[in-house]
Amino acid sequence: MTREAFEELVSEALDRIPPELTRVMDNVAVFVEDEPDPADPELLGLYEGTPLTERGEWYAGVLPDRISIYMGPTLRYCATTEDVVHEVAVTVVHEVAHHFGIEDERLHELGWG
């Protein structure tokens, strides 16, 4: 799969997030990266920042939170194009949920692990 096609899948996954949620997403940027840190080579996505639930009056003038979706591990993990489409959607939802303060344990309970 080309990078352009992978980026399109990420974009489509973001477009499927309900508008009532995307309207309240604040100060977050989403990137497609080739590979994660070598210390965690199987990582499919990563949220870095301050979740909305933890922001207070002090939260101003900070760089955007960052969601990274990793192409290399996703393509190695998936056997088919359909698997890639599904996994990208799950990974995007998973990382966006972290932006909203939802932890891994709860995401796993909800089937987004």
PDB file as gemmi writes it, atoms N, CA and C in Angstrom:
CRYST1    1.000    1.000    1.000  90.00  90.00  90.00 P 1                      
ATOM      1  N   MET A   1       0.852  -1.180   0.000  1.00  0.00           N  
ATOM      2  CA  MET A   1       0.000   0.000   0.000  1.00  0.00           C  
ATOM      3  C   MET A   1       0.893   1.236   0.000  1.00  0.00           C  
ATOM      4  N   THR A   2       0.520   2.205  -0.791  1.00  0.00           N  
ATOM      5  CA  THR A   2       1.295   3.441  -0.848  1.00  0.00           C  
ATOM      6  C   THR A   2       1.016   4.304   0.382  1.00  0.00           C  
ATOM      7  N   ARG A   3       1.920   5.212   0.641  1.00  0.00           N  
ATOM      8  CA  ARG A   3       1.719   6.153   1.753  1.00  0.00           C  
ATOM      9  C   ARG A   3       0.469   6.993   1.509  1.00  0.00           C  
ATOM     10  N   GLU A   4       0.279   7.415   0.273  1.00  0.00           N  
ATOM     11  CA  GLU A   4      -0.895   8.224  -0.062  1.00  0.00           C  
ATOM     12  C   GLU A   4      -2.190   7.462   0.249  1.00  0.00           C  
ATOM     13  N   ALA A   5      -2.248   6.198  -0.104  1.00  0.00           N  
ATOM     14  CA  ALA A   5      -3.438   5.388   0.168  1.00  0.00           C  
ATOM     15  C   ALA A   5      -3.632   5.216   1.674  1.00  0.00           C  
ATOM     16  N   PHE A   6      -2.537   5.013   2.404  1.00  0.00           N  
ATOM     17  CA  PHE A   6      -2.617   4.862   3.858  1.00  0.00           C  
ATOM     18  C   PHE A   6      -3.110   6.153   4.503  1.00  0.00           C  
ATOM     19  N   GLU A   7      -2.570   7.285   4.056  1.00  0.00           N  
ATOM     20  CA  GLU A   7      -3.011   8.573   4.591  1.00  0.00           C  
ATOM     21  C   GLU A   7      -4.493   8.800   4.313  1.00  0.00           C  
ATOM     22  N   GLU A   8      -4.960   8.359   3.164  1.00  0.00           N  
ATOM     23  CA  GLU A   8      -6.380   8.479   2.830  1.00  0.00           C  
ATOM     24  C   GLU A   8      -7.228   7.645   3.795  1.00  0.00           C  
ATOM     25  N   LEU A   9      -6.751   6.463   4.172  1.00  0.00           N  
ATOM     26  CA  LEU A   9      -7.481   5.636   5.143  1.00  0.00           C  
ATOM     27  C   LEU A   9      -7.578   6.340   6.498  1.00  0.00           C  
ATOM     28  N   VAL A  10      -6.490   6.983   6.904  1.00  0.00           N  
ATOM     29  CA  VAL A  10      -6.509   7.729   8.166  1.00  0.00           C  
ATOM     30  C   VAL A  10      -7.508   8.867   8.071  1.00  0.00           C  
ATOM     31  N   SER A  11      -7.499   9.579   6.971  1.00  0.00           N  
ATOM     32  CA  SER A  11      -8.441  10.676   6.766  1.00  0.00           C  
ATOM     33  C   SER A  11      -9.886  10.184   6.794  1.00  0.00           C  
ATOM     34  N   GLU A  12     -10.140   9.070   6.133  1.00  0.00           N  
ATOM     35  CA  GLU A  12     -11.492   8.500   6.124  1.00  0.00           C  
ATOM     36  C   GLU A  12     -11.918   8.071   7.527  1.00  0.00           C  
ATOM     37  N   ALA A  13     -10.992   7.517   8.293  1.00  0.00           N  
ATOM     38  CA  ALA A  13     -11.310   7.110   9.664  1.00  0.00           C  
ATOM     39  C   ALA A  13     -11.657   8.333  10.507  1.00  0.00           C  
ATOM     40  N   LEU A  14     -10.930   9.413  10.330  1.00  0.00           N  
ATOM     41  CA  LEU A  14     -11.239  10.653  11.055  1.00  0.00           C  
ATOM     42  C   LEU A  14     -12.602  11.200  10.637  1.00  0.00           C  
ATOM     43  N   ASP A  15     -12.924  11.081   9.356  1.00  0.00           N  
ATOM     44  CA  ASP A  15     -14.220  11.565   8.859  1.00  0.00           C  
ATOM     45  C   ASP A  15     -15.394  10.787   9.438  1.00  0.00           C  
ATOM     46  N   ARG A  16     -15.144   9.549   9.881  1.00  0.00           N  
ATOM     47  CA  ARG A  16     -16.221   8.726  10.444  1.00  0.00           C  
ATOM     48  C   ARG A  16     -16.501   9.026  11.916  1.00  0.00           C  
ATOM     49  N   ILE A  17     -15.663   9.824  12.525  1.00  0.00           N  
ATOM     50  CA  ILE A  17     -15.907  10.211  13.917  1.00  0.00           C  
ATOM     51  C   ILE A  17     -17.099  11.157  13.915  1.00  0.00           C  
ATOM     52  N   PRO A  18     -18.071  10.921  14.772  1.00  0.00           N  
ATOM     53  CA  PRO A  18     -19.266  11.764  14.779  1.00  0.00           C  
ATOM     54  C   PRO A  18     -18.935  13.244  14.938  1.00  0.00           C  
ATOM     55  N   PRO A  19     -19.648  14.097  14.188  1.00  0.00           N  
ATOM     56  CA  PRO A  19     -19.373  15.548  14.226  1.00  0.00           C  
ATOM     57  C   PRO A  19     -19.464  16.150  15.616  1.00  0.00           C  
ATOM     58  N   GLU A  20     -20.346  15.618  16.463  1.00  0.00           N  
ATOM     59  CA  GLU A  20     -20.459  16.170  17.808  1.00  0.00           C  
ATOM     60  C   GLU A  20     -19.182  15.948  18.617  1.00  0.00           C  
ATOM     61  N   LEU A  21     -18.383  14.955  18.238  1.00  0.00           N  
ATOM     62  CA  LEU A  21     -17.092  14.741  18.900  1.00  0.00           C  
ATOM     63  C   LEU A  21     -15.996  15.570  18.241  1.00  0.00           C  
ATOM     64  N   THR A  22     -15.966  15.592  16.917  1.00  0.00           N  
ATOM     65  CA  THR A  22     -14.909  16.356  16.252  1.00  0.00           C  
ATOM     66  C   THR A  22     -15.019  17.846  16.552  1.00  0.00           C  
ATOM     67  N   ARG A  23     -16.234  18.319  16.809  1.00  0.00           N  
ATOM     68  CA  ARG A  23     -16.406  19.742  17.138  1.00  0.00           C  
ATOM     69  C   ARG A  23     -15.724  20.113  18.454  1.00  0.00           C  
ATOM     70  N   VAL A  24     -15.608  19.158  19.361  1.00  0.00           N  
ATOM     71  CA  VAL A  24     -15.000  19.473  20.658  1.00  0.00           C  
ATOM     72  C   VAL A  24     -13.539  19.038  20.752  1.00  0.00           C  
ATOM     73  N   MET A  25     -13.038  18.389  19.710  1.00  0.00           N  
ATOM     74  CA  MET A  25     -11.602  18.094  19.693  1.00  0.00           C  
ATOM     75  C   MET A  25     -10.871  19.433  19.639  1.00  0.00           C  
ATOM     76  N   ASP A  26      -9.867  19.588  20.480  1.00  0.00           N  
ATOM     77  CA  ASP A  26      -9.223  20.881  20.595  1.00  0.00           C  
ATOM     78  C   ASP A  26      -7.714  20.732  20.659  1.00  0.00           C  
ATOM     79  N   ASN A  27      -7.037  21.493  19.806  1.00  0.00           N  
ATOM     80  CA  ASN A  27      -5.587  21.584  19.832  1.00  0.00           C  
ATOM     81  C   ASN A  27      -4.926  20.213  19.701  1.00  0.00           C  
ATOM     82  N   VAL A  28      -5.316  19.494  18.653  1.00  0.00           N  
ATOM     83  CA  VAL A  28      -4.735  18.180  18.380  1.00  0.00           C  
ATOM     84  C   VAL A  28      -4.476  18.060  16.882  1.00  0.00           C  
ATOM     85  N   ALA A  29      -3.335  17.476  16.537  1.00  0.00           N  
ATOM     86  CA  ALA A  29      -2.970  17.260  15.138  1.00  0.00           C  
ATOM     87  C   ALA A  29      -2.717  15.770  14.934  1.00  0.00           C  
ATOM     88  N   VAL A  30      -3.098  15.270  13.765  1.00  0.00           N  
ATOM     89  CA  VAL A  30      -2.940  13.853  13.443  1.00  0.00           C  
ATOM     90  C   VAL A  30      -1.915  13.725  12.325  1.00  0.00           C  
ATOM     91  N   PHE A  31      -0.964  12.803  12.527  1.00  0.00           N  
ATOM     92  CA  PHE A  31       0.112  12.575  11.568  1.00  0.00           C  
ATOM     93  C   PHE A  31       0.210  11.103  11.218  1.00  0.00           C  
ATOM     94  N   VAL A  32       0.619  10.831   9.992  1.00  0.00           N  
ATOM     95  CA  VAL A  32       1.003   9.480   9.597  1.00  0.00           C  
ATOM     96  C   VAL A  32       2.523   9.441   9.631  1.00  0.00           C  
ATOM     97  N   GLU A  33       3.055   8.483  10.345  1.00  0.00           N  
ATOM     98  CA  GLU A  33       4.502   8.297  10.441  1.00  0.00           C  
ATOM     99  C   GLU A  33       4.840   6.910   9.891  1.00  0.00           C  
ATOM    100  N   ASP A  34       6.051   6.764   9.381  1.00  0.00           N  
ATOM    101  CA  ASP A  34       6.461   5.467   8.847  1.00  0.00           C  
ATOM    102  C   ASP A  34       6.615   4.432   9.956  1.00  0.00           C  
ATOM    103  N   GLU A  35       7.364   4.764  10.991  1.00  0.00           N  
ATOM    104  CA  GLU A  35       7.688   3.807  12.054  1.00  0.00           C  
ATOM    105  C   GLU A  35       7.644   4.488  13.423  1.00  0.00           C  
ATOM    106  N   PRO A  36       7.298   3.722  14.454  1.00  0.00           N  
ATOM    107  CA  PRO A  36       7.361   4.253  15.818  1.00  0.00           C  
ATOM    108  C   PRO A  36       8.793   4.217  16.344  1.00  0.00           C  
ATOM    109  N   ASP A  37       8.958   4.644  17.566  1.00  0.00           N  
ATOM    110  CA  ASP A  37      10.241   4.559  18.239  1.00  0.00           C  
ATOM    111  C   ASP A  37      10.716   3.099  18.203  1.00  0.00           C  
ATOM    112  N   PRO A  38      11.990   2.857  17.915  1.00  0.00           N  
ATOM    113  CA  PRO A  38      12.505   1.481  17.865  1.00  0.00           C  
ATOM    114  C   PRO A  38      12.298   0.696  19.165  1.00  0.00           C  
ATOM    115  N   ALA A  39      12.109   1.386  20.267  1.00  0.00           N  
ATOM    116  CA  ALA A  39      11.865   0.704  21.541  1.00  0.00           C  
ATOM    117  C   ALA A  39      10.507   0.008  21.562  1.00  0.00           C  
ATOM    118  N   ASP A  40       9.597   0.407  20.675  1.00  0.00           N  
ATOM    119  CA  ASP A  40       8.256  -0.195  20.616  1.00  0.00           C  
ATOM    120  C   ASP A  40       7.852  -0.385  19.147  1.00  0.00           C  
ATOM    121  N   PRO A  41       8.540  -1.289  18.434  1.00  0.00           N  
ATOM    122  CA  PRO A  41       8.386  -1.403  16.983  1.00  0.00           C  
ATOM    123  C   PRO A  41       7.018  -1.887  16.497  1.00  0.00           C  
ATOM    124  N   GLU A  42       6.194  -2.418  17.395  1.00  0.00           N  
ATOM    125  CA  GLU A  42       4.882  -2.923  16.988  1.00  0.00           C  
ATOM    126  C   GLU A  42       3.750  -1.939  17.284  1.00  0.00           C  
ATOM    127  N   LEU A  43       4.092  -0.757  17.743  1.00  0.00           N  
ATOM    128  CA  LEU A  43       3.095   0.252  18.092  1.00  0.00           C  
ATOM    129  C   LEU A  43       2.379   0.738  16.831  1.00  0.00           C  
ATOM    130  N   LEU A  44       1.048   0.706  16.844  1.00  0.00           N  
ATOM    131  CA  LEU A  44       0.266   1.109  15.681  1.00  0.00           C  
ATOM    132  C   LEU A  44      -0.117   2.584  15.723  1.00  0.00           C  
ATOM    133  N   GLY A  45      -0.263   3.135  16.925  1.00  0.00           N  
ATOM    134  CA  GLY A  45      -0.632   4.530  17.072  1.00  0.00           C  
ATOM    135  C   GLY A  45      -0.203   5.042  18.430  1.00  0.00           C  
ATOM    136  N   LEU A  46      -0.125   6.369  18.547  1.00  0.00           N  
ATOM    137  CA  LEU A  46       0.309   6.974  19.807  1.00  0.00           C  
ATOM    138  C   LEU A  46      -0.329   8.349  19.971  1.00  0.00           C  
ATOM    139  N   TYR A  47      -0.867   8.586  21.160  1.00  0.00           N  
ATOM    140  CA  TYR A  47      -1.380   9.909  21.532  1.00  0.00           C  
ATOM    141  C   TYR A  47      -0.385  10.535  22.490  1.00  0.00           C  
ATOM    142  N   GLU A  48       0.028  11.754  22.185  1.00  0.00           N  
ATOM    143  CA  GLU A  48       0.930  12.497  23.059  1.00  0.00           C  
ATOM    144  C   GLU A  48       0.306  13.857  23.334  1.00  0.00           C  
ATOM    145  N   GLY A  49       0.061  14.140  24.590  1.00  0.00           N  
ATOM    146  CA  GLY A  49      -0.510  15.430  24.930  1.00  0.00           C  
ATOM    147  C   GLY A  49      -1.240  15.403  26.248  1.00  0.00           C  
ATOM    148  N   THR A  50      -2.089  16.388  26.428  1.00  0.00           N  
ATOM    149  CA  THR A  50      -2.894  16.518  27.629  1.00  0.00           C  
ATOM    150  C   THR A  50      -4.349  16.268  27.257  1.00  0.00           C  
ATOM    151  N   PRO A  51      -4.938  15.172  27.759  1.00  0.00           N  
ATOM    152  CA  PRO A  51      -6.337  14.880  27.433  1.00  0.00           C  
ATOM    153  C   PRO A  51      -7.257  16.030  27.838  1.00  0.00           C  
ATOM    154  N   LEU A  52      -8.358  16.158  27.115  1.00  0.00           N  
ATOM    155  CA  LEU A  52      -9.329  17.222  27.402  1.00  0.00           C  
ATOM    156  C   LEU A  52      -9.790  17.186  28.853  1.00  0.00           C  
ATOM    157  N   THR A  53      -9.899  15.991  29.424  1.00  0.00           N  
ATOM    158  CA  THR A  53     -10.391  15.837  30.794  1.00  0.00           C  
ATOM    159  C   THR A  53      -9.392  16.346  31.836  1.00  0.00           C  
ATOM    160  N   GLU A  54      -8.145  16.579  31.438  1.00  0.00           N  
ATOM    161  CA  GLU A  54      -7.117  17.026  32.379  1.00  0.00           C  
ATOM    162  C   GLU A  54      -6.711  18.480  32.177  1.00  0.00           C  
ATOM    163  N   ARG A  55      -7.320  19.135  31.235  1.00  0.00           N  
ATOM    164  CA  ARG A  55      -6.957  20.526  30.955  1.00  0.00           C  
ATOM    165  C   ARG A  55      -7.683  21.460  31.925  1.00  0.00           C  
ATOM    166  N   GLY A  56      -6.939  22.414  32.410  1.00  0.00           N  
ATOM    167  CA  GLY A  56      -7.528  23.386  33.323  1.00  0.00           C  
ATOM    168  C   GLY A  56      -7.244  24.793  32.845  1.00  0.00           C  
ATOM    169  N   GLU A  57      -7.370  25.723  33.762  1.00  0.00           N  
ATOM    170  CA  GLU A  57      -7.133  27.126  33.430  1.00  0.00           C  
ATOM    171  C   GLU A  57      -5.704  27.370  32.945  1.00  0.00           C  
ATOM    172  N   TRP A  58      -4.796  26.536  33.382  1.00  0.00           N  
ATOM    173  CA  TRP A  58      -3.390  26.677  33.009  1.00  0.00           C  
ATOM    174  C   TRP A  58      -3.153  26.331  31.550  1.00  0.00           C  
ATOM    175  N   TYR A  59      -4.098  25.653  30.914  1.00  0.00           N  
ATOM    176  CA  TYR A  59      -3.901  25.154  29.553  1.00  0.00           C  
ATOM    177  C   TYR A  59      -4.129  26.268  28.538  1.00  0.00           C  
ATOM    178  N   ALA A  60      -3.044  26.900  28.139  1.00  0.00           N  
ATOM    179  CA  ALA A  60      -3.120  27.949  27.118  1.00  0.00           C  
ATOM    180  C   ALA A  60      -1.745  28.115  26.497  1.00  0.00           C  
ATOM    181  N   GLY A  61      -1.718  28.397  25.219  1.00  0.00           N  
ATOM    182  CA  GLY A  61      -0.463  28.663  24.540  1.00  0.00           C  
ATOM    183  C   GLY A  61       0.462  27.470  24.424  1.00  0.00           C  
ATOM    184  N   VAL A  62      -0.092  26.270  24.444  1.00  0.00           N  
ATOM    185  CA  VAL A  62       0.738  25.068  24.334  1.00  0.00           C  
ATOM    186  C   VAL A  62       0.683  24.534  22.910  1.00  0.00           C  
ATOM    187  N   LEU A  63       1.696  23.777  22.548  1.00  0.00           N  
ATOM    188  CA  LEU A  63       1.703  23.132  21.242  1.00  0.00           C  
ATOM    189  C   LEU A  63       0.556  22.128  21.163  1.00  0.00           C  
ATOM    190  N   PRO A  64       0.083  21.845  19.960  1.00  0.00           N  
ATOM    191  CA  PRO A  64      -1.015  20.874  19.838  1.00  0.00           C  
ATOM    192  C   PRO A  64      -0.626  19.486  20.327  1.00  0.00           C  
ATOM    193  N   ASP A  65      -1.606  18.776  20.857  1.00  0.00           N  
ATOM    194  CA  ASP A  65      -1.426  17.365  21.128  1.00  0.00           C  
ATOM    195  C   ASP A  65      -1.136  16.696  19.793  1.00  0.00           C  
ATOM    196  N   ARG A  66      -0.566  15.518  19.858  1.00  0.00           N  
ATOM    197  CA  ARG A  66      -0.146  14.835  18.629  1.00  0.00           C  
ATOM    198  C   ARG A  66      -0.671  13.400  18.644  1.00  0.00           C  
ATOM    199  N   ILE A  67      -1.332  13.034  17.560  1.00  0.00           N  
ATOM    200  CA  ILE A  67      -1.713  11.641  17.336  1.00  0.00           C  
ATOM    201  C   ILE A  67      -0.894  11.161  16.149  1.00  0.00           C  
ATOM    202  N   SER A  68      -0.140  10.087  16.361  1.00  0.00           N  
ATOM    203  CA  SER A  68       0.647   9.485  15.288  1.00  0.00           C  
ATOM    204  C   SER A  68       0.065   8.121  14.960  1.00  0.00           C  
ATOM    205  N   ILE A  69      -0.138   7.874  13.682  1.00  0.00           N  
ATOM    206  CA  ILE A  69      -0.578   6.570  13.196  1.00  0.00           C  
ATOM    207  C   ILE A  69       0.594   6.012  12.395  1.00  0.00           C  
ATOM    208  N   TYR A  70       1.043   4.802  12.755  1.00  0.00           N  
ATOM    209  CA  TYR A  70       2.263   4.250  12.180  1.00  0.00           C  
ATOM    210  C   TYR A  70       1.950   3.264  11.056  1.00  0.00           C  
ATOM    211  N   MET A  71       2.436   3.613   9.877  1.00  0.00           N  
ATOM    212  CA  MET A  71       2.155   2.836   8.679  1.00  0.00           C  
ATOM    213  C   MET A  71       2.874   1.480   8.670  1.00  0.00           C  
ATOM    214  N   GLY A  72       4.150   1.472   8.963  1.00  0.00           N  
ATOM    215  CA  GLY A  72       4.942   0.241   8.882  1.00  0.00           C  
ATOM    216  C   GLY A  72       4.383  -0.898   9.713  1.00  0.00           C  
ATOM    217  N   PRO A  73       4.209  -0.706  11.019  1.00  0.00           N  
ATOM    218  CA  PRO A  73       3.699  -1.794  11.842  1.00  0.00           C  
ATOM    219  C   PRO A  73       2.278  -2.213  11.456  1.00  0.00           C  
ATOM    220  N   THR A  74       1.472  -1.245  11.022  1.00  0.00           N  
ATOM    221  CA  THR A  74       0.102  -1.573  10.629  1.00  0.00           C  
ATOM    222  C   THR A  74       0.116  -2.489   9.411  1.00  0.00           C  
ATOM    223  N   LEU A  75       0.916  -2.153   8.433  1.00  0.00           N  
ATOM    224  CA  LEU A  75       0.981  -2.986   7.228  1.00  0.00           C  
ATOM    225  C   LEU A  75       1.586  -4.355   7.512  1.00  0.00           C  
ATOM    226  N   ARG A  76       2.540  -4.429   8.428  1.00  0.00           N  
ATOM    227  CA  ARG A  76       3.122  -5.736   8.788  1.00  0.00           C  
ATOM    228  C   ARG A  76       2.134  -6.586   9.583  1.00  0.00           C  
ATOM    229  N   TYR A  77       1.292  -5.938  10.368  1.00  0.00           N  
ATOM    230  CA  TYR A  77       0.321  -6.632  11.222  1.00  0.00           C  
ATOM    231  C   TYR A  77      -0.844  -7.198  10.417  1.00  0.00           C  
ATOM    232  N   CYS A  78      -1.214  -6.546   9.334  1.00  0.00           N  
ATOM    233  CA  CYS A  78      -2.413  -6.886   8.578  1.00  0.00           C  
ATOM    234  C   CYS A  78      -2.076  -7.741   7.358  1.00  0.00           C  
ATOM    235  N   ALA A  79      -2.945  -8.722   7.097  1.00  0.00           N  
ATOM    236  CA  ALA A  79      -2.724  -9.636   5.979  1.00  0.00           C  
ATOM    237  C   ALA A  79      -3.379  -9.159   4.688  1.00  0.00           C  
ATOM    238  N   THR A  80      -4.448  -8.381   4.798  1.00  0.00           N  
ATOM    239  CA  THR A  80      -5.189  -7.961   3.613  1.00  0.00           C  
ATOM    240  C   THR A  80      -5.471  -6.460   3.669  1.00  0.00           C  
ATOM    241  N   THR A  81      -5.870  -5.929   2.546  1.00  0.00           N  
ATOM    242  CA  THR A  81      -6.255  -4.514   2.504  1.00  0.00           C  
ATOM    243  C   THR A  81      -7.434  -4.262   3.432  1.00  0.00           C  
ATOM    244  N   GLU A  82      -8.378  -5.188   3.472  1.00  0.00           N  
ATOM    245  CA  GLU A  82      -9.531  -5.039   4.366  1.00  0.00           C  
ATOM    246  C   GLU A  82      -9.081  -4.985   5.820  1.00  0.00           C  
ATOM    247  N   ASP A  83      -8.080  -5.796   6.163  1.00  0.00           N  
ATOM    248  CA  ASP A  83      -7.534  -5.759   7.523  1.00  0.00           C  
ATOM    249  C   ASP A  83      -6.920  -4.388   7.825  1.00  0.00           C  
ATOM    250  N   VAL A  84      -6.215  -3.824   6.845  1.00  0.00           N  
ATOM    251  CA  VAL A  84      -5.595  -2.506   7.039  1.00  0.00           C  
ATOM    252  C   VAL A  84      -6.670  -1.450   7.260  1.00  0.00           C  
ATOM    253  N   VAL A  85      -7.719  -1.473   6.447  1.00  0.00           N  
ATOM    254  CA  VAL A  85      -8.816  -0.511   6.595  1.00  0.00           C  
ATOM    255  C   VAL A  85      -9.399  -0.594   8.000  1.00  0.00           C  
ATOM    256  N   HIS A  86      -9.664  -1.806   8.451  1.00  0.00           N  
ATOM    257  CA  HIS A  86     -10.242  -2.012   9.791  1.00  0.00           C  
ATOM    258  C   HIS A  86      -9.274  -1.544  10.881  1.00  0.00           C  
ATOM    259  N   GLU A  87      -8.014  -1.945  10.767  1.00  0.00           N  
ATOM    260  CA  GLU A  87      -7.046  -1.626  11.820  1.00  0.00           C  
ATOM    261  C   GLU A  87      -6.774  -0.128  11.904  1.00  0.00           C  
ATOM    262  N   VAL A  88      -6.719   0.547  10.770  1.00  0.00           N  
ATOM    263  CA  VAL A  88      -6.531   1.998  10.789  1.00  0.00           C  
ATOM    264  C   VAL A  88      -7.711   2.660  11.500  1.00  0.00           C  
ATOM    265  N   ALA A  89      -8.926   2.222  11.185  1.00  0.00           N  
ATOM    266  CA  ALA A  89     -10.112   2.798  11.832  1.00  0.00           C  
ATOM    267  C   ALA A  89     -10.065   2.587  13.341  1.00  0.00           C  
ATOM    268  N   VAL A  90      -9.723   1.386  13.767  1.00  0.00           N  
ATOM    269  CA  VAL A  90      -9.644   1.077  15.197  1.00  0.00           C  
ATOM    270  C   VAL A  90      -8.554   1.913  15.858  1.00  0.00           C  
ATOM    271  N   THR A  91      -7.402   2.014  15.222  1.00  0.00           N  
ATOM    272  CA  THR A  91      -6.284   2.763  15.797  1.00  0.00           C  
ATOM    273  C   THR A  91      -6.614   4.251  15.911  1.00  0.00           C  
ATOM    274  N   VAL A  92      -7.226   4.807  14.888  1.00  0.00           N  
ATOM    275  CA  VAL A  92      -7.596   6.231  14.935  1.00  0.00           C  
ATOM    276  C   VAL A  92      -8.588   6.483  16.065  1.00  0.00           C  
ATOM    277  N   VAL A  93      -9.618   5.662  16.162  1.00  0.00           N  
ATOM    278  CA  VAL A  93     -10.602   5.824  17.243  1.00  0.00           C  
ATOM    279  C   VAL A  93      -9.921   5.689  18.603  1.00  0.00           C  
ATOM    280  N   HIS A  94      -9.057   4.710  18.727  1.00  0.00           N  
ATOM    281  CA  HIS A  94      -8.345   4.457  19.976  1.00  0.00           C  
ATOM    282  C   HIS A  94      -7.543   5.695  20.408  1.00  0.00           C  
ATOM    283  N   GLU A  95      -6.791   6.277  19.487  1.00  0.00           N  
ATOM    284  CA  GLU A  95      -5.957   7.430  19.836  1.00  0.00           C  
ATOM    285  C   GLU A  95      -6.788   8.689  20.062  1.00  0.00           C  
ATOM    286  N   VAL A  96      -7.831   8.881  19.294  1.00  0.00           N  
ATOM    287  CA  VAL A  96      -8.731  10.024  19.524  1.00  0.00           C  
ATOM    288  C   VAL A  96      -9.393   9.884  20.895  1.00  0.00           C  
ATOM    289  N   ALA A  97      -9.745   8.673  21.264  1.00  0.00           N  
ATOM    290  CA  ALA A  97     -10.345   8.443  22.586  1.00  0.00           C  
ATOM    291  C   ALA A  97      -9.391   8.870  23.705  1.00  0.00           C  
ATOM    292  N   HIS A  98      -8.102   8.634  23.519  1.00  0.00           N  
ATOM    293  CA  HIS A  98      -7.130   9.105  24.518  1.00  0.00           C  
ATOM    294  C   HIS A  98      -7.167  10.630  24.630  1.00  0.00           C  
ATOM    295  N   HIS A  99      -7.376  11.319  23.522  1.00  0.00           N  
ATOM    296  CA  HIS A  99      -7.508  12.784  23.543  1.00  0.00           C  
ATOM    297  C   HIS A  99      -8.689  13.196  24.432  1.00  0.00           C  
ATOM    298  N   PHE A 100      -9.718  12.358  24.462  1.00  0.00           N  
ATOM    299  CA  PHE A 100     -10.888  12.633  25.295  1.00  0.00           C  
ATOM    300  C   PHE A 100     -10.733  12.091  26.717  1.00  0.00           C  
ATOM    301  N   GLY A 101      -9.567  11.514  27.024  1.00  0.00           N  
ATOM    302  CA  GLY A 101      -9.297  11.051  28.376  1.00  0.00           C  
ATOM    303  C   GLY A 101      -9.724   9.617  28.658  1.00  0.00           C  
ATOM    304  N   ILE A 102     -10.054   8.863  27.634  1.00  0.00           N  
ATOM    305  CA  ILE A 102     -10.458   7.468  27.825  1.00  0.00           C  
ATOM    306  C   ILE A 102      -9.209   6.602  27.841  1.00  0.00           C  
ATOM    307  N   GLU A 103      -9.062   5.807  28.896  1.00  0.00           N  
ATOM    308  CA  GLU A 103      -7.867   4.985  29.100  1.00  0.00           C  
ATOM    309  C   GLU A 103      -7.971   3.648  28.356  1.00  0.00           C  
ATOM    310  N   ASP A 104      -6.814   2.993  28.199  1.00  0.00           N  
ATOM    311  CA  ASP A 104      -6.745   1.722  27.477  1.00  0.00           C  
ATOM    312  C   ASP A 104      -7.697   0.666  28.021  1.00  0.00           C  
ATOM    313  N   GLU A 105      -7.770   0.544  29.334  1.00  0.00           N  
ATOM    314  CA  GLU A 105      -8.630  -0.484  29.931  1.00  0.00           C  
ATOM    315  C   GLU A 105     -10.077  -0.327  29.472  1.00  0.00           C  
ATOM    316  N   ARG A 106     -10.574   0.887  29.505  1.00  0.00           N  
ATOM    317  CA  ARG A 106     -11.958   1.145  29.078  1.00  0.00           C  
ATOM    318  C   ARG A 106     -12.129   0.908  27.574  1.00  0.00           C  
ATOM    319  N   LEU A 107     -11.134   1.299  26.791  1.00  0.00           N  
ATOM    320  CA  LEU A 107     -11.176   1.066  25.346  1.00  0.00           C  
ATOM    321  C   LEU A 107     -11.245  -0.421  25.028  1.00  0.00           C  
ATOM    322  N   HIS A 108     -10.493  -1.219  25.766  1.00  0.00           N  
ATOM    323  CA  HIS A 108     -10.525  -2.675  25.566  1.00  0.00           C  
ATOM    324  C   HIS A 108     -11.912  -3.220  25.920  1.00  0.00           C  
ATOM    325  N   GLU A 109     -12.490  -2.724  27.009  1.00  0.00           N  
ATOM    326  CA  GLU A 109     -13.841  -3.149  27.391  1.00  0.00           C  
ATOM    327  C   GLU A 109     -14.859  -2.840  26.298  1.00  0.00           C  
ATOM    328  N   LEU A 110     -14.643  -1.717  25.606  1.00  0.00           N  
ATOM    329  CA  LEU A 110     -15.564  -1.271  24.556  1.00  0.00           C  
ATOM    330  C   LEU A 110     -15.267  -1.907  23.197  1.00  0.00           C  
ATOM    331  N   GLY A 111     -14.201  -2.710  23.120  1.00  0.00           N  
ATOM    332  CA  GLY A 111     -13.847  -3.373  21.868  1.00  0.00           C  
ATOM    333  C   GLY A 111     -12.938  -2.566  20.955  1.00  0.00           C  
ATOM    334  N   TRP A 112     -12.331  -1.510  21.482  1.00  0.00           N  
ATOM    335  CA  TRP A 112     -11.443  -0.667  20.685  1.00  0.00           C  
ATOM    336  C   TRP A 112      -9.997  -0.842  21.117  1.00  0.00           C  
ATOM    337  N   GLY A 113      -9.643  -2.007  21.611  1.00  0.00           N  
ATOM    338  CA  GLY A 113      -8.297  -2.242  22.126  1.00  0.00           C  
ATOM    339  C   GLY A 113      -7.277  -2.486  21.148  1.00  0.00           C  
TER     340      GLY A 113                                                      
END                                                                             
